[in-house]
Amino acid sequence: MKQKTYLKLEDYINLKSFSRATREKIVEAYELAERAHKDQKRLSGEPYIIHPLEVAKILYDMGFNDEVIVAALLHDTVEDTALSLREIKELFGQTITDLVDGVTKISKIKSENTKLSQVENIRKVLFSMVKDVRVILIKLADKLHNMSTLEYLDKEKRTRIARETLDIYAPLAGRLGMARIKAELEDLALKYLEPEFYNDLKMYIDQKKETRERYIEQVKSILYKEFKGYGIRAEIEGRAKHFYSIYTKMKEKDRSFDEIYDLSAVRIITNSIKECYEVLGIVHKIWMPVRGRFKDYIAMPKSNMYQSLHTTVIGPDGKTLEIQIRTKEMNLIAEEGIAAHWYYKERKRVNNLNISKLNRELSWINRLKNWQESLDNPISFMEELQKELLVDQIYVFTPKGDVIELPVGATPIDFAYKIHTEVGHHCIGAKVNGKIVPLRRPLRSCEVVQILTSKNSTPSFEWLDVVKTSHAKHKIRAFFNQSILKKEEQKSTDKQKPDSSKDTAKTPGTKNRTKIKRRKVDISVKNEKILLEAEGESNIQIHIAKCCNPHPGDEIVGYITRGRGISVHQVNCKNLASIKDLDKRRIAVEWSSRSKRVYSFKILCH
């Protein structure tokens, strides 16, 4: 390889681990990226090429193949240089081009509304995953390196980026099972969001380092001695908890540094699942387990494929000690998450990883397709994302033993809608572990849930304040929207003449024309002709709200009024924001201009 700069590609990626043809492709991508970024510098003063090299190294260390590494080297070229996607396609093919394009599309969105800009950015991040999850993995590596150099930005930008990282990217890494990346992102974000706390904690942990290491060695010595007697050859690792986990514990329990004793934990790596449980028995034989602190994630894995046994014991010197027990494969998946799929694949060890299970456990990504269709408001999308996808999960059982995954805080109503829409609509009660419970009662992991139904029962408006999942809310809203539309349709039909049966006839004095499955409505607003298309059965009137007077191009939302049809408002309308039952009567609307003088929008009845 030609030495074009003082930086060597070999310092970041071990090229000898690839075939000759693959090496040449990676080198070609590096040289192209170096030429494209020539004379560009980071705010740190370093050559820009360092950034794509660092991103490529992160992904190489995670076990990714040449496609991802090449895309990582080129990921900023289309956005920041004159290089085009067409040129990349000619040199490297469609797959790499799609990866680069996907990362490019997640780039910053220019908007006057900072929050809206951030939310739209996140939407692009998530929806890109539906096509190829590797796009988000490249983005996470990109985010990790950028966070490590955040000190060169001004305070306002540092805070904004750190907050976005903590709220979105770190939890997303966790949802993908990438615990190591998640922890690094959280700690880096904390460094800039709570700098004083971060520095104090770092100083405190450094002071306790020697004491902590002696304690861990004492624990390891005791365990190795016991394991030898049982013929178990396990690896024992002592690890310091990452800063953000300590920070959250101190905040939740309102404790000071001196009151936090469990700054370290022990991880035991075994050779088989059988040994995991044997080791657990040995640990509990040596030290008293703390009641309520044992969790079996081997028998009941998390949705991100995480498996491990967790226990907390009263260890040497009467100190609480957290212990994790898992196999080598489980440890890799726990640290790298979905990236472990490529780690095994590239090392020809696919049989050691249940790929079908991986695809099934990460099926939540496909739910994003439905979200894109059902959540028209970006802010609503963000709220639902944080409530459902980025929170901890529980696992409950149907009476037949099927496992149902739900977010923490989910109720029997959420469970019912997860089973089937009709089960949710006709739900009248629930039994948990054989006992009748209120529909508002949050479910807990390992409970057996049975839904009681009645054909004559229908959803209650109050359910919208009870359910936790976006899926259940969407189905309940759809039910009431349809019911309200039918009532409004009947009112409008009653006002028409008995013989007005033609679906194209326009009734004098009204602003609607009817069609069974699809209708069009002409409305005159300041001499402009606006064409509305409504899907679903309805004769309902539609009008533009006078309070905010939205025009084509404005962001809009529909509100189903009582007796006056659908009122179309701007999304930031103050009058709309003051309506208490807005969520129950809101309906998705959008503009779709087909000419300069004629505009249209669709009213989607979900």
C-alpha positions in Angstrom: 0.0 0.0 0.0 1.3 3.5 -0.9 2.2 5.6 2.1 0.3 8.9 1.4 0.2 10.4 4.8 1.9 9.8 8.2 -1.2 7.8 9.2 -1.1 4.1 8.5 -4.3 2.2 7.8 -2.5 -0.8 9.4 -2.5 1.1 12.7 -6.3 0.9 12.8 -7.1 -2.3 11.0 -5.2 -5.6 10.8 -5.2 -6.0 7.1 -3.5 -9.4 7.3 -6.8 -10.8 8.7 -8.4 -10.3 5.3 -7.9 -12.0 1.9 -5.8 -10.2 -0.7 -8.8 -9.1 -2.7 -10.5 -7.8 0.4 -7.4 -6.0 1.5 -7.2 -4.2 -1.8 -10.8 -3.1 -1.6 -10.3 -1.7 1.9 -7.1 0.1 0.9 -8.8 1.5 -2.2 -11.6 2.9 0.0 -9.1 4.4 2.4 -7.1 6.1 -0.3 -10.4 7.4 -1.9 -11.5 8.8 1.5 -8.1 10.3 2.1 -8.2 12.1 -1.2 -11.8 13.3 -0.7 -11.0 14.7 2.8 -7.7 16.2 1.8 -7.0 19.5 3.5 -10.0 19.0 5.8 -9.4 19.2 9.5 -11.4 18.4 12.7 -11.9 21.0 15.3 -9.2 19.4 17.3 -6.7 20.3 14.5 -6.2 16.7 13.4 -6.6 15.6 9.8 -10.2 14.7 9.1 -9.3 11.2 7.9 -8.7 10.2 11.5 -12.4 10.2 12.1 -13.4 7.6 9.5 -10.4 5.6 10.4 -11.5 5.5 14.1 -15.0 4.6 13.1 -13.7 1.8 10.9 -11.5 0.5 13.8 -14.5 0.4 16.2 -16.4 -1.7 13.7 -13.4 -3.9 12.9 -12.9 -4.6 16.6 -16.6 -5.7 16.7 -15.9 -8.2 14.0 -17.6 -6.7 10.9 -16.6 -7.6 7.4 -15.1 -5.5 4.6 -18.5 -4.1 3.4 -19.1 -2.3 6.7 -15.4 -1.2 7.1 -15.4 0.2 3.6 -18.7 2.0 4.2 -17.3 3.3 7.5 -14.2 4.7 5.7 -16.5 6.5 3.2 -19.4 7.4 5.5 -18.7 11.2 5.5 -17.5 11.6 1.9 -20.9 12.2 0.3 -22.0 14.7 2.9 -18.8 16.6 3.4 -16.9 16.3 0.0 -17.6 16.4 -3.7 -17.7 12.6 -4.0 -21.1 11.2 -5.2 -23.0 8.1 -4.5 -22.8 7.2 -8.2 -19.0 7.2 -8.0 -19.0 5.0 -4.9 -21.4 2.6 -6.7 -19.1 2.3 -9.7 -16.2 1.5 -7.5 -17.7 -0.6 -4.7 -21.1 -1.8 -5.8 -24.7 -1.3 -4.6 -24.5 -2.8 -1.1 -21.7 -0.4 0.1 -23.4 2.5 -1.6 -26.7 1.8 0.2 -24.8 1.7 3.6 -23.1 5.0 2.9 -26.3 6.5 1.6 -28.1 5.3 4.8 -25.6 6.9 7.1 -25.6 10.1 5.0 -29.4 10.4 5.3 -29.1 10.4 9.1 -27.1 13.6 8.9 -28.2 16.8 10.6 -31.5 18.3 9.4 -31.7 22.0 9.2 -34.7 23.3 11.0 -35.6 26.4 13.1 -37.3 24.1 15.6 -34.4 22.4 17.4 -36.6 19.8 19.0 -38.3 18.9 15.8 -35.0 18.7 14.0 -33.7 16.3 16.6 -36.9 14.1 16.4 -36.8 14.0 12.6 -33.2 13.0 12.8 -34.1 10.1 15.1 -36.9 9.0 12.9 -34.4 8.7 10.0 -32.0 6.8 12.2 -34.7 4.3 13.2 -36.4 3.8 9.8 -33.0 3.2 8.2 -32.6 0.2 10.4 -35.7 -1.4 8.8 -33.8 -1.7 5.5 -30.3 -2.6 6.9 -29.5 -2.6 10.6 -25.8 -2.2 9.8 -26.6 1.5 9.0 -27.3 2.2 12.6 -24.3 0.2 13.8 -22.1 2.5 11.6 -23.9 5.5 13.0 -23.4 4.3 16.6 -19.6 3.9 15.9 -19.6 7.4 14.4 -21.4 8.8 17.4 -19.0 7.1 19.8 -15.9 8.6 18.2 -17.6 12.0 17.9 -18.5 11.9 21.6 -14.9 11.2 22.5 -13.8 14.5 20.8 -16.8 16.6 22.0 -14.5 18.8 24.1 -13.6 20.9 21.0 -17.2 22.1 20.5 -18.8 25.1 22.3 -20.8 24.4 25.5 -24.2 24.7 23.9 -23.4 22.2 21.1 -21.7 19.8 23.6 -24.8 19.9 25.8 -27.2 19.4 23.0 -25.3 16.5 21.5 -24.6 14.8 24.9 -28.4 15.0 25.7 -29.4 13.5 22.4 -26.8 10.7 22.9 -28.1 10.0 26.4 -31.8 10.1 25.4 -31.6 8.2 22.1 -28.4 6.7 21.0 -27.3 5.1 24.3 -30.7 3.4 24.9 -30.8 2.4 21.3 -27.4 0.7 21.7 -28.9 -1.1 24.7 -32.0 -2.2 22.8 -29.6 -3.7 20.2 -27.8 -5.5 23.1 -24.6 -3.5 22.7 -23.8 -3.0 26.4 -20.2 -1.9 25.9 -21.1 0.8 23.4 -24.1 1.8 25.6 -21.9 2.2 28.7 -19.3 4.2 26.8 -21.9 6.6 25.3 -23.6 7.1 28.7 -20.3 7.9 30.5 -19.2 10.3 27.8 -22.6 12.0 27.8 -22.5 12.3 31.6 -19.0 13.9 31.4 -20.5 16.9 29.5 -24.0 17.0 31.1 -22.8 16.8 34.7 -19.1 17.8 34.5 -18.7 18.6 38.2 -20.3 15.3 39.3 -18.3 13.4 36.7 -15.0 14.8 37.9 -15.8 14.3 41.6 -16.9 10.7 40.9 -13.7 10.0 38.9 -11.5 11.3 41.7 -13.4 9.2 44.3 -13.2 6.0 42.2 -9.5 6.6 41.6 -8.9 7.0 45.3 -10.7 3.7 46.0 -9.0 1.8 43.2 -6.4 0.0 45.2 -8.9 -1.0 47.9 -11.4 -2.1 45.2 -8.8 -4.2 43.4 -7.7 -6.0 46.6 -11.3 -6.8 47.4 -11.9 -8.3 43.9 -8.7 -10.4 44.2 -10.0 -11.7 47.5 -13.3 -12.7 46.0 -11.6 -14.4 43.0 -9.3 -16.4 45.2 -12.2 -17.7 47.3 -14.2 -18.6 44.1 -11.3 -20.3 42.3 -10.6 -22.5 45.3 -14.2 -23.6 45.5 -14.4 -24.2 41.7 -11.3 -26.4 41.7 -13.0 -28.7 44.2 -15.9 -29.1 41.8 -13.8 -29.5 38.7 -15.1 -26.3 37.2 -12.8 -24.2 35.0 -14.3 -20.8 34.8 -12.9 -17.3 34.1 -13.6 -14.7 36.8 -13.5 -11.0 35.9 -13.7 -8.1 38.3 -15.1 -4.9 36.7 -15.7 -1.4 37.9 -19.3 -0.2 37.3 -19.5 2.5 34.7 -20.0 6.0 35.9 -23.5 6.5 34.6 -24.9 3.5 36.4 -23.4 4.8 39.7 -24.9 8.2 38.9 -28.4 6.9 38.4 -28.2 4.8 41.6 -27.1 7.8 43.6 -29.9 9.9 42.2 -32.6 7.2 42.6 -31.6 6.4 46.2 -30.5 10.0 47.1 -27.1 8.8 48.3 -23.7 10.4 48.6 -20.4 8.9 47.4 -19.6 7.5 50.8 -22.9 5.7 50.9 -22.3 3.8 47.6 -20.3 0.7 48.4 -20.9 -1.6 45.5 -18.7 0.2 42.9 -17.5 -3.2 41.6 -19.0 -6.4 40.3 -17.8 -9.8 39.4 -18.5 -11.7 36.2 -18.0 -15.5 36.0 -17.6 -16.9 32.5 -18.4 -20.7 32.2 -18.1 -23.3 29.4 -21.8 -24.3 29.4 -25.3 -23.5 30.6 -25.1 -26.4 33.0 -22.0 -24.9 34.7 -23.8 -21.6 35.0 -26.3 -23.1 37.4 -23.6 -25.1 39.2 -21.6 -22.0 39.8 -24.7 -20.2 41.1 -25.2 -23.0 43.6 -21.6 -22.7 44.7 -21.8 -18.9 45.1 -24.9 -19.2 47.2 -23.3 -21.8 49.3 -20.3 -19.5 50.1 -22.2 -16.3 50.6 -25.8 -15.4 51.7 -27.9 -14.2 48.7 -29.8 -11.0 49.1 -33.6 -11.6 48.9 -35.2 -10.4 45.7 -32.0 -9.8 43.8 -31.7 -13.0 41.8 -32.7 -12.9 38.1 -32.5 -15.7 35.6 -32.1 -14.2 32.2 -30.9 -17.5 30.8 -34.3 -19.1 31.1 -36.0 -15.9 30.2 -33.7 -13.8 27.9 -34.2 -10.1 27.4 -35.6 -8.9 24.1 -32.1 -7.8 23.0 -30.8 -11.5 23.3 -29.1 -10.8 26.6 -28.7 -14.0 28.8 -27.1 -14.2 32.2 -27.7 -15.2 35.8 -27.7 -12.2 38.2 -27.4 -12.5 41.9 -26.4 -10.2 44.8 -24.7 -11.7 47.9 -23.3 -10.5 51.2 -19.6 -11.1 50.3 -16.4 -10.8 52.3 -16.3 -8.2 55.0 -20.1 -8.0 54.9 -20.2 -6.0 51.7 -22.9 -6.5 49.0 -21.4 -8.0 45.9 -23.1 -8.2 42.5 -22.3 -11.3 40.5 -23.1 -12.2 36.8 -22.8 -15.7 35.5 -22.8 -16.5 31.8 -21.2 -18.6 29.1 -18.6 -17.3 26.7 -21.2 -17.0 23.9 -23.6 -15.2 26.2 -20.8 -12.8 27.2 -20.1 -11.9 23.6 -23.7 -11.3 22.9 -24.1 -9.3 26.1 -21.2 -7.0 25.2 -21.7 -6.7 21.4 -25.4 -7.5 21.0 -26.6 -7.7 17.4 -23.0 -7.2 16.2 -22.3 -10.7 17.5 -24.2 -12.0 14.5 -21.5 -10.8 12.2 -18.8 -11.8 14.6 -19.8 -15.4 14.4 -20.7 -15.3 10.7 -17.3 -13.8 9.7 -15.5 -16.4 11.8 -17.5 -19.3 10.2 -19.2 -20.1 13.6 -22.8 -19.5 12.6 -23.9 -22.7 14.2 -22.9 -21.4 17.6 -25.4 -18.6 17.3 -29.1 -19.1 16.8 -29.6 -16.7 13.8 -33.4 -17.4 13.6 -33.7 -16.5 17.3 -31.7 -13.3 16.7 -34.0 -12.3 13.9 -37.1 -13.1 16.1 -35.8 -11.3 19.2 -35.1 -8.2 17.1 -38.4 -8.2 15.3 -39.3 -5.0 17.1 -37.3 -3.2 14.4 -40.0 -4.2 11.9 -42.6 -2.4 14.1 -41.0 0.8 13.0 -42.7 0.4 9.6 -46.1 0.5 11.3 -44.9 3.5 13.4 -44.0 5.4 10.3 -47.6 5.0 9.0 -49.5 5.5 12.3 -47.6 8.3 14.0 -48.0 11.3 11.9 -46.7 13.9 14.4 -42.9 13.8 14.9 -43.3 14.8 18.6 -45.8 12.0 19.2 -43.3 9.6 17.5 -40.6 10.7 19.9 -42.8 10.3 23.0 -43.9 6.8 22.0 -40.3 5.8 21.1 -39.1 6.8 24.6 -42.0 5.1 26.3 -41.9 1.8 24.4 -38.7 1.0 22.5 -36.2 2.5 24.8 -37.5 1.2 28.2 -36.9 -2.0 30.0 -39.2 -4.9 29.1 -41.1 -7.5 31.1 -42.0 -11.0 30.0 -45.4 -12.5 30.8 -47.1 -15.8 29.8 -50.4 -16.7 28.1 -52.3 -19.5 29.7 -50.8 -21.8 26.9 -47.3 -20.8 27.9 -46.4 -18.4 25.1 -44.1 -15.6 26.1 -45.4 -12.0 25.5 -42.9 -9.1 25.7 -44.2 -5.8 27.0 -42.7 -2.5 28.3 -42.4 -2.1 32.1 -45.7 -0.7 33.4 -47.8 -2.4 30.7 -51.3 -3.4 31.8 -53.6 -6.3 31.0 -55.2 -4.1 28.3 -51.8 -3.8 26.6 -51.5 -7.6 26.9 -54.9 -8.0 25.3 -54.2 -5.8 22.3 -50.8 -7.6 21.9 -52.7 -10.9 21.5 -55.3 -9.5 19.0 -57.2 -6.3 18.3 -60.6 -8.0 18.9 -59.4 -9.4 22.2 -58.5 -5.9 23.2 -61.7 -4.4 22.0 -63.9 -6.9 23.9 -61.8 -7.1 27.1 -63.8 -6.8 30.3 -61.3 -8.1 32.9 -58.2 -10.1 33.5 -56.8 -12.9 35.7 -53.2 -12.9 36.7 -51.9 -16.1 38.1 -55.5 -17.2 38.4 -56.7 -14.2 40.4 -58.9 -11.4 39.1 -57.0 -8.1 38.9 -57.9 -4.5 37.9 -57.3 -3.7 34.2 -55.1 -0.7 35.4 -52.7 -2.9 37.4 -49.1 -3.1 36.0 -48.0 -6.5 35.0 -44.8 -8.1 36.2 -42.4 -10.6 34.6 -43.2 -14.3 34.8 -46.9 -13.7 35.5 -49.5 -15.8 33.7 -52.2 -13.5 32.2 -55.7 -14.5 31.0 -58.0 -12.0 29.4 -61.8 -12.2 30.0 -63.9 -11.0 27.1 -67.5 -10.2 26.1 -68.9 -9.8 22.6 -71.1 -6.9 23.9 -68.1 -5.0 25.4 -66.2 -2.1 23.7 -63.2 0.0 24.7 -63.4 2.8 27.2 -62.0 6.3 26.6 -60.2 6.0 29.9 -58.1 3.2 28.5 -56.0 5.8 26.6 -54.8 7.1 30.0 -54.1 3.6 31.2 -52.2 1.7 28.4 -48.5 2.0 27.9 -47.9 0.7 24.4 -48.3 2.7 21.2 -49.9 -0.4 19.6 -52.7 -0.4 22.1 -53.2 3.4 21.9 -53.3 3.2 18.2 -56.0 0.5 18.1 -58.1 2.2 20.8 -57.9 5.6 18.9 -58.8 3.9 15.7 -61.9 2.3 17.3 -63.2 5.7 18.6 -62.2 7.6 15.5 -64.3 5.2 13.4 -67.2 5.4 15.9 -67.2 9.2 15.9 -66.9 9.3 12.1 -69.9 7.1 11.8 -72.0 9.3 14.1 -70.9 12.5 12.2 -71.7 10.7 8.9 -75.2 9.9 10.1 -75.8 13.5 11.2 -74.6 14.8 7.8 -76.7 12.2 5.9 -79.8 13.1 7.9 -79.5 16.7 6.7 -79.4 15.7 3.0 -82.4 15.2 0.9 -83.8 11.7 0.7 -83.1 11.4 -3.0 -79.4 12.6 -2.8 -78.1 9.1 -3.4 -75.6 9.9 -6.1 -72.1 9.8 -4.6 -70.9 12.6 -6.8 -73.8 15.1 -6.0 -72.9 18.1 -4.0 -75.5 19.2 -1.5 -76.2 23.0 -1.4 -74.8 24.7 1.6 -72.3 22.0 2.5 -68.6 21.5 1.8 -68.5 17.8 1.2 -69.1 15.4 -1.6 -69.4 11.7 -0.8 -67.9 8.4 -1.9 -68.0 5.1 -0.1 -64.3 4.2 0.1 -62.7 7.5 -1.0 -64.1 11.0 -1.2 -63.0 14.4 -2.4 -64.0 17.7 -0.9 -63.6 21.2 -2.4 -63.0 24.0 0.1 -62.5 27.7 -0.8 -60.1 29.5 1.4 -59.3 33.1 0.4 -60.1 32.3 -3.2 -57.8 29.3 -3.2 -59.2 26.0 -4.2 -58.2 23.3 -1.8 -58.9 19.6 -2.6 -59.3 17.2 0.3 -59.3 13.4 -0.1 -60.7 11.3 2.7 -60.3 7.6 3.1 -62.8 5.5 4.9 -66.6 5.5 4.9 -67.8 9.0 5.7 -70.0 11.9 4.8 -68.4 14.0 7.4 -67.8 17.7 6.9 -64.3 19.1 6.8 -63.2 22.6 7.4 -60.1 24.7 7.9 -59.8 26.1 11.4 -60.1 29.9 11.5 -58.0 30.3 14.7 -54.7 29.3 13.0 -55.8 29.3 9.3 -53.3 26.6 8.0 -52.1 26.9 4.4 -50.7 24.2 2.2 -47.2 23.5 3.3 -47.9 24.1 7.0 -47.8 21.1 9.4 -51.3 20.1 10.2 -53.5 17.8 12.3 -57.2 17.0 12.1 -59.5 17.2 15.1 -62.9 15.4 15.1 -65.2 18.0 16.6 -68.6 17.3 18.3 -71.2 18.0 15.6 -69.1 20.0 13.1 -67.0 17.4 11.4 -63.2 17.5 11.1 -61.4 20.7 11.9 -57.9 21.1 10.3 -55.4 23.0 12.5 -51.7 23.8 12.4 -49.9 21.4 14.7 -48.7 24.3 16.9 -52.1 25.9 17.2 -52.6 27.2 20.8 -56.3 26.5 20.7 -55.7 22.9 19.8 -53.1 22.5 22.6 -55.7 23.5 25.1 -58.2 20.7 24.2 -58.2 18.1 26.9 -59.3 15.1 24.8 -57.1 15.9 21.8 -55.3 12.6 21.7 -58.7 10.8 21.6 -60.1 12.8 18.7 -56.9 13.6 16.7 -56.7 12.2 13.2 -53.8 12.2 10.8 -53.9 14.7 7.9 -51.3 15.9 5.4 -50.9 18.1 2.4 -50.2 16.7 -1.0 -49.9 19.5 -3.5 -50.4 18.6 -7.2 -50.2 22.1 -8.6 -49.5 25.7 -7.6 -53.2 26.5 -7.5 -54.7 23.2 -6.3 -53.7 21.6 -3.1 -54.8 18.4 -1.4 -54.4 16.4 1.7 -55.4 12.9 2.8 -57.4 12.2 5.9 -56.3 8.8 7.2 -58.7 7.1 9.4 -56.8 4.5 11.5 
